[in-house]
């Protein structure tokens, strides 16, 4: 019998000063049994950092052909395709042909190796953005993880200030050169 997903409720007070967005985001996020807590948290972080009107979580790990998040326009076309982790460059290139913009939140212990092997393959792709997520931030967030997540996230000048349970974590949103 398959294990069920673990359901998390998230409330994020978002202040994105760079984009002039001030919102309270409330969402439910399901962690697939094969998914790590780190990956689930990066998906939630991507949801908040890239917040736009029609951005939704997909089936993610359960549906290999879909990204982790996407925004689909009224005409049915994919406006924004968001991945987390370290996918093959070919997957991102293919997505870039079908979406207005592709965003990757790259993280993991082998990120440096991935960058050396995959970044050059993405050169010249104008609609792909890659953000390197600080592993220390993710590790710190894991220690605060509860089934009910409450974050206050401020984004300014490319830096994240994430407050959880009265503790503030700071991290740069490093955009990797493609």
C-alpha positions in Angstrom: 0.0 0.0 0.0 1.3 3.4 -1.0 2.2 5.9 1.7 0.0 9.0 1.7 1.3 12.5 1.1 2.0 14.7 4.2 -0.1 17.9 4.1 1.3 21.2 5.3 -0.6 24.5 5.7 1.5 27.6 5.0 0.9 31.3 5.7 3.4 33.6 4.2 3.5 37.4 4.8 5.2 38.5 1.6 6.9 41.9 1.2 8.6 41.8 -2.1 10.0 45.4 -2.2 11.9 44.7 -5.4 8.6 44.0 -7.3 6.3 46.1 -5.1 4.2 43.1 -4.0 2.7 43.0 -0.5 0.5 40.0 0.0 -0.6 37.4 2.5 -0.2 34.0 0.9 -2.1 31.0 2.2 -1.6 27.7 0.6 -1.6 24.0 1.2 1.4 22.0 0.1 1.6 18.2 -0.1 4.9 16.5 0.4 5.0 13.3 -1.7 6.3 10.3 0.2 9.4 10.2 -2.0 10.1 13.9 -1.6 12.5 15.3 1.0 11.6 18.0 3.4 14.3 20.2 1.9 12.7 19.9 -1.6 9.2 20.7 -0.3 10.5 23.8 1.5 12.3 25.0 -1.6 9.0 24.5 -3.5 7.2 26.7 -0.9 10.1 29.3 -1.1 9.8 29.3 -4.9 6.0 29.9 -4.6 6.5 32.9 -2.4 9.5 34.4 -4.2 7.9 34.1 -7.7 4.4 34.9 -6.5 2.0 35.9 -9.3 -1.7 35.7 -9.7 -2.1 32.3 -11.4 0.9 30.5 -9.9 0.0 27.0 -8.6 1.6 23.9 -7.4 1.4 21.0 -9.8 1.6 17.2 -9.1 5.3 17.7 -9.2 7.2 14.6 -8.3 4.1 12.5 -9.1 3.9 13.8 -12.7 7.3 13.8 -14.4 6.2 15.9 -17.3 5.1 18.8 -15.2 7.2 21.4 -13.3 6.9 21.9 -9.6 4.9 25.1 -10.1 3.4 26.9 -13.0 1.2 29.8 -14.1 -1.1 29.1 -17.0 -2.5 32.1 -18.9 -6.2 32.5 -20.0 -5.2 31.1 -23.4 -4.0 27.8 -21.9 -0.3 28.6 -22.5 2.3 28.2 -19.8 3.5 31.6 -18.7 5.8 30.6 -16.0 7.4 27.1 -15.5 9.3 26.7 -12.1 11.5 23.8 -11.2 13.4 23.0 -8.0 16.4 20.8 -7.7 19.0 19.9 -10.2 17.3 18.8 -13.5 19.1 18.1 -16.8 19.7 21.1 -19.0 17.7 19.4 -21.7 14.5 19.5 -19.5 14.9 23.2 -19.0 15.6 23.9 -22.7 12.5 21.9 -23.6 10.4 23.8 -21.1 11.7 27.1 -22.4 10.2 26.3 -25.8 6.7 25.9 -24.2 6.8 28.6 -21.5 7.2 32.4 -21.5 9.8 32.0 -18.7 11.5 29.2 -16.9 12.8 29.6 -13.4 15.0 27.0 -11.6 15.7 27.1 -7.9 18.9 25.1 -7.9 19.9 23.4 -4.6 21.5 20.3 -3.3 24.8 18.9 -2.1 25.9 18.4 -5.7 25.0 21.8 -7.0 28.6 22.8 -7.8 29.0 19.7 -10.0 25.6 20.4 -11.6 26.7 24.0 -12.4 29.9 22.8 -14.1 28.1 20.1 -16.2 24.8 21.9 -17.0 25.1 25.7 -17.0 27.1 25.9 -20.3 24.3 23.9 -22.0 21.9 26.7 -21.1 24.0 29.6 -22.5 22.0 32.0 -24.6 18.6 30.9 -23.3 17.1 34.3 -22.6 13.9 33.1 -20.9 15.6 30.9 -18.3 16.6 32.2 -14.9 18.5 30.1 -12.4 18.7 31.0 -8.7 21.2 29.2 -6.4 19.6 28.5 -3.1 21.8 28.6 -0.1 22.0 25.2 1.5 22.5 26.7 4.9 19.2 28.5 4.6 17.4 25.3 3.8 19.1 23.4 6.6 18.1 26.2 9.0 14.5 26.1 7.8 14.3 22.3 8.3 14.9 22.8 12.0 11.8 25.0 12.2 9.5 22.8 10.1 6.0 22.1 11.5 2.8 21.0 9.7 1.6 24.6 10.1 4.1 26.9 8.5 4.1 30.6 9.2 6.7 32.8 7.5 7.3 36.5 7.1 9.4 36.9 3.9 10.9 40.2 2.8 12.8 40.5 -0.5 14.8 43.5 -1.2 17.8 44.2 -3.5 18.1 40.4 -4.2 18.3 39.4 -0.6 15.8 37.3 1.4 14.9 38.0 5.0 12.8 35.1 6.3 11.4 35.2 9.8 10.2 32.0 11.4 9.1 31.8 15.0 10.9 35.1 15.8 14.2 34.0 14.2 15.3 35.8 11.0 17.3 34.0 8.4 19.1 36.1 5.7 20.2 34.8 2.3 21.2 36.2 -1.0 19.1 35.3 -4.1 22.1 34.5 -6.2 21.2 34.4 -9.9 23.5 32.0 -11.7 24.8 33.2 -15.0 23.4 31.3 -18.0 
